[in-house]
Amino acid sequence: MESLTSLPNISKVISADLQKAGITTPEELKKIGSKEAFIRIRMHADADACVSKLCALEGAIQGVRWHLLPDEVKAELKVFHKAL
């Protein structure tokens, strides 16, 4: 089974946050999506999670470093983050 840390952007810290939020595999992360995963992290692991962590999750799902996400995706994630 593939580990969360095998995904781009997923450090041991983010992996631990995901596991505290009940997300234990890359498949689970991909299934629920970055926004839901981020909400769960804020509820269960890191109440002050920043937009960079949200972008890291999206990049992990897409298989790229978060810095390489299209600008429109990053902008949409920033709007989502501000709305929380």
N, C-alpha and C positions, 0 to 999 in steps of 0.2 A: 504494500500500500504506500502510495506517495505521501510524503509529509507536507505540512503547510509551508515549512521553510524551504521546500524545493521550488516554490513559486517566486517569481521576481518580487522584490520589495518586502517580502515577509521575513522579518528578522525574528530572533527568538522572542523579543519583547512583544511584537505584534502577534506572533503565533500564540504566546501565552494569553494575550488579551482575547484572541479569538476562541481559545479553548475555554476560558472563563465564561465567555458568552455562549458556549454550547456548540461551537463550530469546530470540528476536529479534523476534517479532511478537506483537501482542495475541492473535491466534488461538492461537498456541502456549501462551501463558500461560493462556488460558481452557481449553484442552484438558487441560493437566496439572494445573491447579488450584493454589490458593494454598499448600497444605501441601507439595506436591512441589516447587513453585518455591522455597519458602522453604528446604527441605532442600538443594536444589541451590545456592542462594545461600550458605548456610553452608559448603558443601563447597568452592566455587570462588571466592567473592568476599569474603564477610564472615563470618568464623567467629563473630563476636560479635553477629550480627544480633538485634535486639530484637523483642519482641512487637508493637510499633507497626509495624514493617516487615511483619510477617505480616498484620496487620490492613489495612495499606495495600494489600497484594496482593489480599486478599479483596475489599476495596472496589473496587479496579480491575476485578476480574472482574465484580462485580455492578453496576458503573457508578455508584457513589456514593462520596462522601467517607467515609473509614473511620470517622469520628466518628458517622456516621449508620447504621452497621451495627446491627442489633438487639442488645440486651444479651446475649441468649442466644448469638448467634454470637460476639461478642467473648469471652464467658466460655469457650466451647468452644475458641476459638483460644488463649486463655491456658493452658488445661489442656494442649493439644497442645504449646505452647511449653515448658512446664515439664517435660514428659515427655522432651524431647530431651536 
